[in-house]
Amino acid sequence: MPSITSDLIRGHTDTIILAHLLEKDSYGYEINKAIQQCTGGLYELKEATLYTAFRRLEQNGAIVSYWGDETTGARRRYYAITESGRALYTQLKDEWDTAKILIDRLINQHREEL
């Protein structure tokens, strides 16, 4: 299976992060590791992209961050989704679902004519 180009996913980074945070609070490395596992190693976010998204989401009130407990190892900055972030996730997911339908139609319209 070919690797996924970052251009194809770049506009959906916030949605991917928010989807992960719906499950539990998490930190950057853990989120990126989950993305790699979920895609079978075909995709990973660049660290700069991930932390830029964290800053943007935090500034917009979609997530909050806090420092984890040092007793369990390295001190990590955790991120948690807010109610505003849950609403944003729902909006972005709905937009993605609509875009998938439209792109499918646009790409496959000529296949049916063949």
Biopython code that builds the backbone (N, CA, C, O; Angstrom):
import numpy as np
from Bio.PDB.StructureBuilder import StructureBuilder

atoms = [
    (1, "MET", "N", (0.845, -1.175, 0.000)),
    (1, "MET", "CA", (0.000, 0.000, 0.000)),
    (1, "MET", "C", (0.892, 1.241, 0.000)),
    (1, "MET", "O", (1.834, 1.314, 0.789)),
    (2, "PRO", "N", (0.615, 2.221, -0.870)),
    (2, "PRO", "CA", (1.461, 3.416, -0.918)),
    (2, "PRO", "C", (1.265, 4.275, 0.326)),
    (2, "PRO", "O", (0.226, 4.226, 0.983)),
    (3, "SER", "N", (2.294, 5.065, 0.629)),
    (3, "SER", "CA", (2.170, 5.959, 1.776)),
    (3, "SER", "C", (1.214, 7.097, 1.433)),
    (3, "SER", "O", (0.985, 7.399, 0.262)),
    (4, "ILE", "N", (0.669, 7.712, 2.452)),
    (4, "ILE", "CA", (-0.294, 8.784, 2.277)),
    (4, "ILE", "C", (0.461, 10.105, 2.221)),
    (4, "ILE", "O", (1.297, 10.379, 3.082)),
    (5, "THR", "N", (0.177, 10.919, 1.222)),
    (5, "THR", "CA", (0.857, 12.207, 1.143)),
    (5, "THR", "C", (0.318, 13.130, 2.229)),
    (5, "THR", "O", (-0.873, 13.121, 2.538)),
    (6, "SER", "N", (1.198, 13.910, 2.789)),
    (6, "SER", "CA", (0.790, 14.805, 3.872)),
    (6, "SER", "C", (-0.187, 15.862, 3.373)),
    (6, "SER", "O", (-1.025, 16.330, 4.143)),
    (7, "ASP", "N", (-0.099, 16.250, 2.096)),
    (7, "ASP", "CA", (-1.029, 17.239, 1.553)),
    (7, "ASP", "C", (-2.473, 16.761, 1.638)),
    (7, "ASP", "O", (-3.385, 17.562, 1.848)),
    (8, "LEU", "N", (-2.677, 15.483, 1.478)),
    (8, "LEU", "CA", (-4.023, 14.929, 1.495)),
    (8, "LEU", "C", (-4.656, 15.039, 2.880)),
    (8, "LEU", "O", (-5.873, 15.183, 2.993)),
    (9, "ILE", "N", (-3.856, 14.974, 3.914)),
    (9, "ILE", "CA", (-4.370, 14.938, 5.284)),
    (9, "ILE", "C", (-4.177, 16.262, 6.022)),
    (9, "ILE", "O", (-4.842, 16.506, 7.029)),
    (10, "ARG", "N", (-3.297, 17.099, 5.549)),
    (10, "ARG", "CA", (-2.898, 18.313, 6.278)),
    (10, "ARG", "C", (-4.081, 19.118, 6.806)),
    (10, "ARG", "O", (-4.041, 19.573, 7.949)),
    (11, "GLY", "N", (-5.101, 19.301, 6.032)),
    (11, "GLY", "CA", (-6.245, 20.098, 6.446)),
    (11, "GLY", "C", (-7.110, 19.437, 7.507)),
    (11, "GLY", "O", (-8.066, 20.041, 7.995)),
    (12, "HIS", "N", (-6.784, 18.211, 7.864)),
    (12, "HIS", "CA", (-7.602, 17.460, 8.818)),
    (12, "HIS", "C", (-6.848, 17.132, 10.111)),
    (12, "HIS", "O", (-7.303, 16.317, 10.913)),
    (13, "THR", "N", (-5.709, 17.767, 10.301)),
    (13, "THR", "CA", (-4.896, 17.519, 11.491)),
    (13, "THR", "C", (-5.681, 17.794, 12.771)),
    (13, "THR", "O", (-5.642, 16.999, 13.710)),
    (14, "ASP", "N", (-6.393, 18.924, 12.807)),
    (14, "ASP", "CA", (-7.160, 19.255, 14.006)),
    (14, "ASP", "C", (-8.205, 18.184, 14.296)),
    (14, "ASP", "O", (-8.386, 17.780, 15.445)),
    (15, "THR", "N", (-8.884, 17.731, 13.264)),
    (15, "THR", "CA", (-9.915, 16.709, 13.440)),
    (15, "THR", "C", (-9.312, 15.418, 13.983)),
    (15, "THR", "O", (-9.892, 14.781, 14.863)),
    (16, "ILE", "N", (-8.161, 15.034, 13.466)),
    (16, "ILE", "CA", (-7.484, 13.810, 13.905)),
    (16, "ILE", "C", (-7.089, 13.922, 15.376)),
    (16, "ILE", "O", (-7.293, 12.985, 16.148)),
    (17, "ILE", "N", (-6.532, 15.051, 15.758)),
    (17, "ILE", "CA", (-6.122, 15.260, 17.151)),
    (17, "ILE", "C", (-7.341, 15.253, 18.070)),
    (17, "ILE", "O", (-7.339, 14.585, 19.103)),
    (18, "LEU", "N", (-8.379, 15.994, 17.695)),
    (18, "LEU", "CA", (-9.580, 16.055, 18.524)),
    (18, "LEU", "C", (-10.221, 14.671, 18.661)),
    (18, "LEU", "O", (-10.705, 14.317, 19.735)),
    (19, "ALA", "N", (-10.226, 13.895, 17.584)),
    (19, "ALA", "CA", (-10.798, 12.539, 17.646)),
    (19, "ALA", "C", (-10.049, 11.702, 18.678)),
    (19, "ALA", "O", (-10.663, 10.963, 19.448)),
    (20, "HIS", "N", (-8.734, 11.819, 18.693)),
    (20, "HIS", "CA", (-7.937, 11.076, 19.670)),
    (20, "HIS", "C", (-8.251, 11.533, 21.096)),
    (20, "HIS", "O", (-8.361, 10.716, 22.010)),
    (21, "LEU", "N", (-8.391, 12.840, 21.271)),
    (21, "LEU", "CA", (-8.628, 13.374, 22.608)),
    (21, "LEU", "C", (-10.044, 13.101, 23.109)),
    (21, "LEU", "O", (-10.306, 13.232, 24.305)),
    (22, "LEU", "N", (-10.950, 12.727, 22.226)),
    (22, "LEU", "CA", (-12.289, 12.321, 22.669)),
    (22, "LEU", "C", (-12.207, 11.085, 23.548)),
    (22, "LEU", "O", (-13.026, 10.895, 24.447)),
    (23, "GLU", "N", (-11.212, 10.245, 23.282)),
    (23, "GLU", "CA", (-11.036, 8.996, 24.023)),
    (23, "GLU", "C", (-10.431, 9.221, 25.405)),
    (23, "GLU", "O", (-10.882, 8.648, 26.397)),
    (24, "LYS", "N", (-9.384, 10.081, 25.451)),
    (24, "LYS", "CA", (-8.694, 10.325, 26.713)),
    (24, "LYS", "C", (-7.715, 11.476, 26.549)),
    (24, "LYS", "O", (-7.329, 11.820, 25.432)),
    (25, "ASP", "N", (-7.319, 12.065, 27.659)),
    (25, "ASP", "CA", (-6.260, 13.074, 27.636)),
    (25, "ASP", "C", (-4.985, 12.389, 27.146)),
    (25, "ASP", "O", (-4.767, 11.205, 27.405)),
    (26, "SER", "N", (-4.156, 13.135, 26.445)),
    (26, "SER", "CA", (-2.974, 12.514, 25.873)),
    (26, "SER", "C", (-1.886, 13.560, 25.644)),
    (26, "SER", "O", (-2.124, 14.758, 25.790)),
    (27, "TYR", "N", (-0.697, 13.098, 25.285)),
    (27, "TYR", "CA", (0.430, 13.975, 24.994)),
    (27, "TYR", "C", (0.910, 13.701, 23.563)),
    (27, "TYR", "O", (0.537, 12.700, 22.951)),
    (28, "GLY", "N", (1.733, 14.600, 23.050)),
    (28, "GLY", "CA", (2.114, 14.572, 21.643)),
    (28, "GLY", "C", (2.637, 13.250, 21.132)),
    (28, "GLY", "O", (2.139, 12.730, 20.133)),
    (29, "TYR", "N", (3.639, 12.694, 21.803)),
    (29, "TYR", "CA", (4.242, 11.444, 21.337)),
    (29, "TYR", "C", (3.208, 10.318, 21.294)),
    (29, "TYR", "O", (3.188, 9.524, 20.353)),
    (30, "GLU", "N", (2.358, 10.253, 22.305)),
    (30, "GLU", "CA", (1.341, 9.201, 22.366)),
    (30, "GLU", "C", (0.336, 9.338, 21.217)),
    (30, "GLU", "O", (-0.077, 8.337, 20.631)),
    (31, "ILE", "N", (-0.054, 10.567, 20.897)),
    (31, "ILE", "CA", (-0.985, 10.797, 19.796)),
    (31, "ILE", "C", (-0.345, 10.392, 18.481)),
    (31, "ILE", "O", (-0.976, 9.719, 17.666)),
    (32, "ASN", "N", (0.905, 10.794, 18.264)),
    (32, "ASN", "CA", (1.583, 10.448, 17.014)),
    (32, "ASN", "C", (1.777, 8.935, 16.894)),
    (32, "ASN", "O", (1.636, 8.374, 15.807)),
    (33, "LYS", "N", (2.096, 8.283, 18.001)),
    (33, "LYS", "CA", (2.252, 6.830, 17.996)),
    (33, "LYS", "C", (0.921, 6.154, 17.642)),
    (33, "LYS", "O", (0.903, 5.176, 16.894)),
    (34, "ALA", "N", (-0.183, 6.669, 18.175)),
    (34, "ALA", "CA", (-1.508, 6.114, 17.878)),
    (34, "ALA", "C", (-1.857, 6.295, 16.396)),
    (34, "ALA", "O", (-2.459, 5.411, 15.787)),
    (35, "ILE", "N", (-1.479, 7.438, 15.821)),
    (35, "ILE", "CA", (-1.716, 7.689, 14.394)),
    (35, "ILE", "C", (-0.935, 6.693, 13.554)),
    (35, "ILE", "O", (-1.470, 6.126, 12.601)),
    (36, "GLN", "N", (0.321, 6.477, 13.902)),
    (36, "GLN", "CA", (1.153, 5.521, 13.172)),
    (36, "GLN", "C", (0.570, 4.111, 13.263)),
    (36, "GLN", "O", (0.511, 3.397, 12.262)),
    (37, "GLN", "N", (0.144, 3.715, 14.452)),
    (37, "GLN", "CA", (-0.421, 2.378, 14.632)),
    (37, "GLN", "C", (-1.734, 2.229, 13.863)),
    (37, "GLN", "O", (-1.964, 1.213, 13.209)),
    (38, "CYS", "N", (-2.583, 3.235, 13.945)),
    (38, "CYS", "CA", (-3.885, 3.195, 13.283)),
    (38, "CYS", "C", (-3.738, 3.099, 11.761)),
    (38, "CYS", "O", (-4.564, 2.472, 11.096)),
    (39, "THR", "N", (-2.691, 3.717, 11.210)),
    (39, "THR", "CA", (-2.490, 3.712, 9.757)),
    (39, "THR", "C", (-1.502, 2.638, 9.308)),
    (39, "THR", "O", (-1.085, 2.614, 8.149)),
    (40, "GLY", "N", (-1.136, 1.765, 10.214)),
    (40, "GLY", "CA", (-0.187, 0.721, 9.857)),
    (40, "GLY", "C", (1.166, 1.272, 9.451)),
    (40, "GLY", "O", (1.863, 0.682, 8.626)),
    (41, "GLY", "N", (1.537, 2.406, 10.031)),
    (41, "GLY", "CA", (2.829, 3.019, 9.729)),
    (41, "GLY", "C", (2.857, 3.835, 8.453)),
    (41, "GLY", "O", (3.918, 4.312, 8.050)),
    (42, "LEU", "N", (1.704, 4.004, 7.806)),
    (42, "LEU", "CA", (1.674, 4.740, 6.545)),
    (42, "LEU", "C", (1.648, 6.252, 6.721)),
    (42, "LEU", "O", (1.920, 6.998, 5.781)),
    (43, "TYR", "N", (1.319, 6.699, 7.926)),
    (43, "TYR", "CA", (1.242, 8.143, 8.144)),
    (43, "TYR", "C", (1.667, 8.489, 9.565)),
    (43, "TYR", "O", (1.354, 7.777, 10.519)),
    (44, "GLU", "N", (2.376, 9.582, 9.678)),
    (44, "GLU", "CA", (2.689, 10.154, 10.978)),
    (44, "GLU", "C", (2.745, 11.660, 10.812)),
    (44, "GLU", "O", (3.122, 12.172, 9.758)),
    (45, "LEU", "N", (2.366, 12.355, 11.857)),
    (45, "LEU", "CA", (2.438, 13.810, 11.826)),
    (45, "LEU", "C", (3.860, 14.244, 12.142)),
    (45, "LEU", "O", (4.518, 13.670, 13.010)),
    (46, "LYS", "N", (4.322, 15.251, 11.440)),
    (46, "LYS", "CA", (5.609, 15.835, 11.790)),
    (46, "LYS", "C", (5.435, 16.534, 13.133)),
    (46, "LYS", "O", (4.375, 17.088, 13.425)),
    (47, "GLU", "N", (6.480, 16.500, 13.938)),
    (47, "GLU", "CA", (6.408, 17.087, 15.278)),
    (47, "GLU", "C", (6.000, 18.554, 15.221)),
    (47, "GLU", "O", (5.180, 19.003, 16.021)),
    (48, "ALA", "N", (6.566, 19.299, 14.284)),
    (48, "ALA", "CA", (6.228, 20.726, 14.170)),
    (48, "ALA", "C", (4.753, 20.916, 13.840)),
    (48, "ALA", "O", (4.111, 21.821, 14.372)),
    (49, "THR", "N", (4.214, 20.076, 12.973)),
    (49, "THR", "CA", (2.795, 20.147, 12.606)),
    (49, "THR", "C", (1.919, 19.853, 13.811)),
    (49, "THR", "O", (0.928, 20.542, 14.055)),
    (50, "LEU", "N", (2.288, 18.834, 14.556)),
    (50, "LEU", "CA", (1.525, 18.426, 15.731)),
    (50, "LEU", "C", (1.476, 19.544, 16.773)),
    (50, "LEU", "O", (0.400, 19.884, 17.266)),
    (51, "TYR", "N", (2.622, 20.111, 17.107)),
    (51, "TYR", "CA", (2.660, 21.128, 18.155)),
    (51, "TYR", "C", (2.091, 22.468, 17.691)),
    (51, "TYR", "O", (1.581, 23.234, 18.508)),
    (52, "THR", "N", (2.168, 22.758, 16.406)),
    (52, "THR", "CA", (1.499, 23.945, 15.867)),
    (52, "THR", "C", (-0.010, 23.780, 16.005)),
    (52, "THR", "O", (-0.713, 24.725, 16.363)),
    (53, "ALA", "N", (-0.502, 22.578, 15.720)),
    (53, "ALA", "CA", (-1.938, 22.304, 15.871)),
    (53, "ALA", "C", (-2.359, 22.409, 17.334)),
    (53, "ALA", "O", (-3.417, 22.962, 17.635)),
    (54, "PHE", "N", (-1.539, 21.883, 18.246)),
    (54, "PHE", "CA", (-1.851, 22.009, 19.671)),
    (54, "PHE", "C", (-2.000, 23.473, 20.067)),
    (54, "PHE", "O", (-2.957, 23.838, 20.750)),
    (55, "ARG", "N", (-1.049, 24.321, 19.637)),
    (55, "ARG", "CA", (-1.107, 25.747, 19.979)),
    (55, "ARG", "C", (-2.374, 26.388, 19.408)),
    (55, "ARG", "O", (-3.063, 27.137, 20.099)),
    (56, "ARG", "N", (-2.670, 26.091, 18.155)),
    (56, "ARG", "CA", (-3.848, 26.666, 17.503)),
    (56, "ARG", "C", (-5.132, 26.231, 18.223)),
    (56, "ARG", "O", (-6.003, 27.054, 18.507)),
    (57, "LEU", "N", (-5.236, 24.937, 18.513)),
    (57, "LEU", "CA", (-6.432, 24.421, 19.186)),
    (57, "LEU", "C", (-6.570, 24.995, 20.595)),
    (57, "LEU", "O", (-7.681, 25.265, 21.051)),
    (58, "GLU", "N", (-5.449, 25.179, 21.279)),
    (58, "GLU", "CA", (-5.501, 25.731, 22.625)),
    (58, "GLU", "C", (-5.897, 27.214, 22.581)),
    (58, "GLU", "O", (-6.697, 27.668, 23.399)),
    (59, "GLN", "N", (-5.343, 27.952, 21.642)),
    (59, "GLN", "CA", (-5.693, 29.372, 21.508)),
    (59, "GLN", "C", (-7.173, 29.548, 21.171)),
    (59, "GLN", "O", (-7.791, 30.535, 21.571)),
    (60, "ASN", "N", (-7.739, 28.588, 20.432)),
    (60, "ASN", "CA", (-9.149, 28.656, 20.053)),
    (60, "ASN", "C", (-10.079, 28.100, 21.132)),
    (60, "ASN", "O", (-11.300, 28.142, 20.975)),
    (61, "GLY", "N", (-9.522, 27.589, 22.211)),
    (61, "GLY", "CA", (-10.329, 27.071, 23.302)),
    (61, "GLY", "C", (-10.853, 25.663, 23.087)),
    (61, "GLY", "O", (-11.716, 25.203, 23.835)),
    (62, "ALA", "N", (-10.340, 24.967, 22.067)),
    (62, "ALA", "CA", (-10.804, 23.608, 21.774)),
    (62, "ALA", "C", (-10.147, 22.565, 22.684)),
    (62, "ALA", "O", (-10.712, 21.501, 22.935)),
    (63, "ILE", "N", (-8.950, 22.887, 23.173)),
    (63, "ILE", "CA", (-8.239, 22.001, 24.101)),
    (63, "ILE", "C", (-7.608, 22.838, 25.204)),
    (63, "ILE", "O", (-7.436, 24.050, 25.072)),
    (64, "VAL", "N", (-7.274, 22.171, 26.279)),
    (64, "VAL", "CA", (-6.488, 22.779, 27.352)),
    (64, "VAL", "C", (-5.300, 21.860, 27.610)),
    (64, "VAL", "O", (-5.356, 20.666, 27.317)),
    (65, "SER", "N", (-4.240, 22.414, 28.153)),
    (65, "SER", "CA", (-3.061, 21.595, 28.441)),
    (65, "SER", "C", (-2.720, 21.692, 29.916)),
    (65, "SER", "O", (-3.063, 22.658, 30.597)),
    (66, "TYR", "N", (-2.041, 20.670, 30.381)),
    (66, "TYR", "CA", (-1.571, 20.649, 31.770)),
    (66, "TYR", "C", (-0.365, 19.724, 31.853)),
    (66, "TYR", "O", (-0.165, 18.861, 30.998)),
    (67, "TRP", "N", (0.430, 19.918, 32.891)),
    (67, "TRP", "CA", (1.611, 19.083, 33.086)),
    (67, "TRP", "C", (1.216, 17.821, 33.830)),
    (67, "TRP", "O", (0.485, 17.873, 34.819)),
    (68, "GLY", "N", (1.703, 16.686, 33.348)),
    (68, "GLY", "CA", (1.425, 15.400, 33.972)),
    (68, "GLY", "C", (2.255, 15.197, 35.227)),
    (68, "GLY", "O", (3.128, 16.002, 35.551)),
    (69, "ASP", "N", (1.975, 14.134, 35.909)),
    (69, "ASP", "CA", (2.652, 13.773, 37.145)),
    (69, "ASP", "C", (4.063, 13.262, 36.834)),
    (69, "ASP", "O", (4.228, 12.331, 36.046)),
    (70, "GLU", "N", (5.054, 13.859, 37.442)),
    (70, "GLU", "CA", (6.449, 13.476, 37.198)),
    (70, "GLU", "C", (6.806, 12.103, 37.752)),
    (70, "GLU", "O", (7.788, 11.507, 37.309)),
    (71, "THR", "N", (6.051, 11.594, 38.692)),
    (71, "THR", "CA", (6.406, 10.329, 39.349)),
    (71, "THR", "C", (6.291, 9.131, 38.412)),
    (71, "THR", "O", (6.846, 8.071, 38.701)),
    (72, "THR", "N", (5.589, 9.278, 37.310)),
    (72, "THR", "CA", (5.422, 8.159, 36.378)),
    (72, "THR", "C", (6.432, 8.207, 35.236)),
    (72, "THR", "O", (6.250, 7.532, 34.223)),
    (73, "GLY", "N", (7.475, 8.983, 35.382)),
    (73, "GLY", "CA", (8.497, 9.082, 34.338)),
    (73, "GLY", "C", (8.724, 10.534, 33.965)),
    (73, "GLY", "O", (8.646, 11.422, 34.814)),
    (74, "ALA", "N", (9.006, 10.770, 32.694)),
    (74, "ALA", "CA", (9.271, 12.125, 32.219)),
    (74, "ALA", "C", (8.030, 13.000, 32.395)),
    (74, "ALA", "O", (6.899, 12.532, 32.268)),
    (75, "ARG", "N", (8.261, 14.249, 32.683)),
    (75, "ARG", "CA", (7.157, 15.195, 32.818)),
    (75, "ARG", "C", (6.638, 15.513, 31.425)),
    (75, "ARG", "O", (7.386, 15.966, 30.559)),
    (76, "ARG", "N", (5.359, 15.273, 31.221)),
    (76, "ARG", "CA", (4.754, 15.471, 29.901)),
    (76, "ARG", "C", (3.644, 16.503, 29.957)),
    (76, "ARG", "O", (2.955, 16.651, 30.967)),
    (77, "ARG", "N", (3.490, 17.201, 28.867)),
    (77, "ARG", "CA", (2.378, 18.148, 28.737)),
    (77, "ARG", "C", (1.212, 17.378, 28.105)),
    (77, "ARG", "O", (1.306, 16.899, 26.975)),
    (78, "TYR", "N", (0.142, 17.275, 28.841)),
    (78, "TYR", "CA", (-1.049, 16.574, 28.381)),
    (78, "TYR", "C", (-2.051, 17.566, 27.812)),
    (78, "TYR", "O", (-2.074, 18.741, 28.180)),
    (79, "TYR", "N", (-2.870, 17.064, 26.913)),
    (79, "TYR", "CA", (-3.909, 17.871, 26.291)),
    (79, "TYR", "C", (-5.253, 17.200, 26.534)),
    (79, "TYR", "O", (-5.375, 15.975, 26.492)),
    (80, "ALA", "N", (-6.261, 18.034, 26.789)),
    (80, "ALA", "CA", (-7.618, 17.545, 27.038)),
    (80, "ALA", "C", (-8.585, 18.353, 26.173)),
    (80, "ALA", "O", (-8.413, 19.559, 25.998)),
    (81, "ILE", "N", (-9.579, 17.691, 25.645)),
    (81, "ILE", "CA", (-10.582, 18.358, 24.816)),
    (81, "ILE", "C", (-11.590, 19.077, 25.716)),
    (81, "ILE", "O", (-11.939, 18.585, 26.789)),
    (82, "THR", "N", (-12.044, 20.228, 25.272)),
    (82, "THR", "CA", (-13.049, 21.003, 26.003)),
    (82, "THR", "C", (-14.413, 20.784, 25.347)),
    (82, "THR", "O", (-14.510, 20.128, 24.309)),
    (83, "GLU", "N", (-15.455, 21.331, 25.951)),
    (83, "GLU", "CA", (-16.786, 21.248, 25.333)),
    (83, "GLU", "C", (-16.779, 21.946, 23.978)),
    (83, "GLU", "O", (-17.396, 21.473, 23.024)),
    (84, "SER", "N", (-16.081, 23.068, 23.899)),
    (84, "SER", "CA", (-15.934, 23.781, 22.628)),
    (84, "SER", "C", (-15.209, 22.902, 21.605)),
    (84, "SER", "O", (-15.547, 22.907, 20.422)),
    (85, "GLY", "N", (-14.220, 22.157, 22.070)),
    (85, "GLY", "CA", (-13.488, 21.239, 21.196)),
    (85, "GLY", "C", (-14.365, 20.096, 20.699)),
    (85, "GLY", "O", (-14.243, 19.666, 19.552)),
    (86, "ARG", "N", (-15.246, 19.608, 21.564)),
    (86, "ARG", "CA", (-16.191, 18.555, 21.142)),
    (86, "ARG", "C", (-17.118, 19.073, 20.044)),
    (86, "ARG", "O", (-17.396, 18.370, 19.072)),
    (87, "ALA", "N", (-17.590, 20.300, 20.205)),
    (87, "ALA", "CA", (-18.448, 20.907, 19.182)),
    (87, "ALA", "C", (-17.672, 21.110, 17.884)),
    (87, "ALA", "O", (-18.196, 20.859, 16.799)),
    (88, "LEU", "N", (-16.427, 21.564, 17.995)),
    (88, "LEU", "CA", (-15.584, 21.748, 16.810)),
    (88, "LEU", "C", (-15.346, 20.413, 16.117)),
    (88, "LEU", "O", (-15.416, 20.331, 14.891)),
    (89, "TYR", "N", (-15.065, 19.367, 16.891)),
    (89, "TYR", "CA", (-14.866, 18.042, 16.306)),
    (89, "TYR", "C", (-16.102, 17.621, 15.509)),
    (89, "TYR", "O", (-15.975, 17.148, 14.380)),
    (90, "THR", "N", (-17.277, 17.786, 16.077)),
    (90, "THR", "CA", (-18.514, 17.407, 15.394)),
    (90, "THR", "C", (-18.662, 18.176, 14.083)),
    (90, "THR", "O", (-19.029, 17.599, 13.060)),
    (91, "GLN", "N", (-18.376, 19.476, 14.117)),
    (91, "GLN", "CA", (-18.459, 20.299, 12.911)),
    (91, "GLN", "C", (-17.454, 19.826, 11.849)),
    (91, "GLN", "O", (-17.810, 19.645, 10.684)),
    (92, "LEU", "N", (-16.202, 19.630, 12.267)),
    (92, "LEU", "CA", (-15.162, 19.206, 11.323)),
    (92, "LEU", "C", (-15.446, 17.817, 10.763)),
    (92, "LEU", "O", (-15.198, 17.561, 9.585)),
    (93, "LYS", "N", (-15.960, 16.926, 11.593)),
    (93, "LYS", "CA", (-16.297, 15.564, 11.144)),
    (93, "LYS", "C", (-17.434, 15.608, 10.130)),
    (93, "LYS", "O", (-17.399, 14.893, 9.129)),
    (94, "ASP", "N", (-18.440, 16.440, 10.380)),
    (94, "ASP", "CA", (-19.548, 16.592, 9.431)),
    (94, "ASP", "C", (-19.039, 17.141, 8.093)),
    (94, "ASP", "O", (-19.448, 16.680, 7.027)),
    (95, "GLU", "N", (-18.138, 18.135, 8.165)),
    (95, "GLU", "CA", (-17.558, 18.695, 6.938)),
    (95, "GLU", "C", (-16.780, 17.619, 6.175)),
    (95, "GLU", "O", (-16.869, 17.545, 4.950)),
    (96, "TRP", "N", (-16.014, 16.783, 6.896)),
    (96, "TRP", "CA", (-15.255, 15.710, 6.271)),
    (96, "TRP", "C", (-16.187, 14.706, 5.608)),
    (96, "TRP", "O", (-15.935, 14.283, 4.479)),
    (97, "ASP", "N", (-17.246, 14.322, 6.285)),
    (97, "ASP", "CA", (-18.198, 13.365, 5.716)),
    (97, "ASP", "C", (-18.804, 13.896, 4.422)),
    (97, "ASP", "O", (-18.962, 13.147, 3.458)),
    (98, "THR", "N", (-19.144, 15.174, 4.393)),
    (98, "THR", "CA", (-19.697, 15.794, 3.183)),
    (98, "THR", "C", (-18.640, 15.835, 2.082)),
    (98, "THR", "O", (-18.926, 15.522, 0.926)),
    (99, "ALA", "N", (-17.420, 16.224, 2.445)),
    (99, "ALA", "CA", (-16.336, 16.291, 1.454)),
    (99, "ALA", "C", (-16.053, 14.918, 0.855)),
    (99, "ALA", "O", (-15.818, 14.807, -0.349)),
    (100, "LYS", "N", (-16.072, 13.869, 1.681)),
    (100, "LYS", "CA", (-15.845, 12.506, 1.166)),
    (100, "LYS", "C", (-16.865, 12.141, 0.107)),
    (100, "LYS", "O", (-16.511, 11.591, -0.935)),
    (101, "ILE", "N", (-18.124, 12.443, 0.365)),
    (101, "ILE", "CA", (-19.198, 12.131, -0.577)),
    (101, "ILE", "C", (-18.987, 12.888, -1.884)),
    (101, "ILE", "O", (-19.073, 12.311, -2.968)),
    (102, "LEU", "N", (-18.711, 14.187, -1.772)),
    (102, "LEU", "CA", (-18.529, 15.012, -2.970)),
    (102, "LEU", "C", (-17.309, 14.577, -3.775)),
    (102, "LEU", "O", (-17.385, 14.479, -5.000)),
    (103, "ILE", "N", (-16.198, 14.318, -3.117)),
    (103, "ILE", "CA", (-14.984, 13.907, -3.825)),
    (103, "ILE", "C", (-15.200, 12.554, -4.496)),
    (103, "ILE", "O", (-14.783, 12.345, -5.635)),
    (104, "ASP", "N", (-15.849, 11.644, -3.789)),
    (104, "ASP", "CA", (-16.169, 10.343, -4.384)),
    (104, "ASP", "C", (-16.983, 10.513, -5.667)),
    (104, "ASP", "O", (-16.696, 9.880, -6.683)),
    (105, "ARG", "N", (-17.983, 11.358, -5.610)),
    (105, "ARG", "CA", (-18.811, 11.599, -6.797)),
    (105, "ARG", "C", (-17.986, 12.192, -7.933)),
    (105, "ARG", "O", (-18.107, 11.770, -9.083)),
    (106, "LEU", "N", (-17.143, 13.179, -7.604)),
    (106, "LEU", "CA", (-16.342, 13.847, -8.624)),
    (106, "LEU", "C", (-15.312, 12.918, -9.249)),
    (106, "LEU", "O", (-15.076, 12.970, -10.456)),
    (107, "ILE", "N", (-14.709, 12.082, -8.446)),
    (107, "ILE", "CA", (-13.683, 11.172, -8.952)),
    (107, "ILE", "C", (-14.299, 10.017, -9.738)),
    (107, "ILE", "O", (-13.744, 9.583, -10.747)),
    (108, "ASN", "N", (-15.422, 9.532, -9.283)),
    (108, "ASN", "CA", (-16.014, 8.341, -9.877)),
    (108, "ASN", "C", (-17.057, 8.627, -10.949)),
    (108, "ASN", "O", (-17.605, 7.683, -11.518)),
    (109, "GLN", "N", (-17.353, 9.875, -11.244)),
    (109, "GLN", "CA", (-18.408, 10.175, -12.191)),
    (109, "GLN", "C", (-18.134, 9.610, -13.581)),
    (109, "GLN", "O", (-19.069, 9.164, -14.247)),
    (110, "HIS", "N", (-16.906, 9.613, -14.031)),
    (110, "HIS", "CA", (-16.596, 9.121, -15.372)),
    (110, "HIS", "C", (-16.411, 7.623, -15.426)),
    (110, "HIS", "O", (-16.497, 7.033, -16.503)),
    (111, "ARG", "N", (-16.161, 6.994, -14.302)),
    (111, "ARG", "CA", (-15.992, 5.530, -14.263)),
    (111, "ARG", "C", (-17.292, 4.835, -14.651)),
    (111, "ARG", "O", (-17.279, 3.783, -15.290)),
    (112, "GLU", "N", (-18.409, 5.430, -14.259)),
    (112, "GLU", "CA", (-19.694, 4.816, -14.559)),
    (112, "GLU", "C", (-20.008, 4.882, -16.048)),
    (112, "GLU", "O", (-20.769, 4.060, -16.559)),
    (113, "GLU", "N", (-19.425, 5.859, -16.750)),
    (113, "GLU", "CA", (-19.656, 6.028, -18.182)),
    (113, "GLU", "C", (-18.836, 5.045, -19.005)),
    (113, "GLU", "O", (-19.162, 4.806, -20.168)),
    (114, "LEU", "N", (-17.794, 4.476, -18.441)),
    (114, "LEU", "CA", (-16.894, 3.576, -19.193)),
    (114, "LEU", "C", (-17.496, 2.232, -19.450)),
    (114, "LEU", "O", (-16.859, 1.378, -20.067)),
]
sb = StructureBuilder()
sb.init_structure("model")
sb.init_model(0)
sb.init_chain("A")
sb.init_seg("    ")
for serial, (resi, resn, name, xyz) in enumerate(atoms, 1):
    if name == "N":
        sb.init_residue(resn, " ", resi, " ")
    sb.init_atom(name, np.array(xyz, "f"), 0.0, 1.0, " ", f" {name:<3s}", serial, name[0])
structure = sb.get_structure()
